[in-house]
Amino acid sequence: MQALRVVAEFFLTVCVGLSFGSFVTLASYRLPLGEDIVVKPSRCPKCDTKLGFYDLWPVLTWLVTLGRCRYCKAAVPMRYPLTELATGIMFGVLYFKYGITFQSLLLALLWVVLMIMIVVDLEHYIIPDQLHYVLLPLGLGYNASIGTPWDDVLNGFMLGAGIGLTLHFGYRYLRGKEGLGFGDVKFMALAGIWLGLKPIVPFLFFAGIFGVATGLLWRALKKGPIFPFGPSLAVALYFCITFPEVSNLFWNIGQFVK
Ligand SMILES: [Zn+2]
């Protein structure tokens, strides 16, 4: 009976995640255009047909229609079902790690915002300010709910902002052009609020590694010298927050090496 309940709850959580994934694809399409993301009904961006009940099933619609709009046959990019799938999977991971709790709810919302940020930054090379406005109260609420001391939150914020600003202005001073965008700097300060002082160090470490990987990938794909850093920051933050043991391991290895 217990196993059955776990399977049912897991299945339900992943389905909720897939639906939020649909919201992510919608929001990441509309936010950079300055469009409303809540009340406006979904339409095909090509033929403008209002989408109905059968057109809005996450992943499934894309599979059944073989990735085409039912009305005008325009191709629906594969990133739509992939985004939905990634959101669903991460909700599932949260269920196994934290169960159905207030903490996993806040972490699920964090992942929704981060997914929007990843998709928008990959496509437009910007991090919309609206996302920061959501991440700030969410991060403060998260720390209040798990009882993080407030001086730790403040120290994390100052370290994140300090390193971000140093990289931003340092690069500009040394190379005469922008390296780290201001959206990234704001996000690093916010990551400090979410993480607190100690875990922000492994966060920056992992973000750096992911960033180098993205840079190499961008070069291999011949997408130009500038690459988005937001996705690396987002993935590093999600993993450092969801798996605090990773950042503990980081410090333990540091102790060991010393
Ligand atoms: Zn269409």
Residues whose N, C-alpha, C, O or C-beta is under 5 A from the ligand:
A	BS01	ZN	C44 K46 C47 C69 Y71 C72 K73 A74
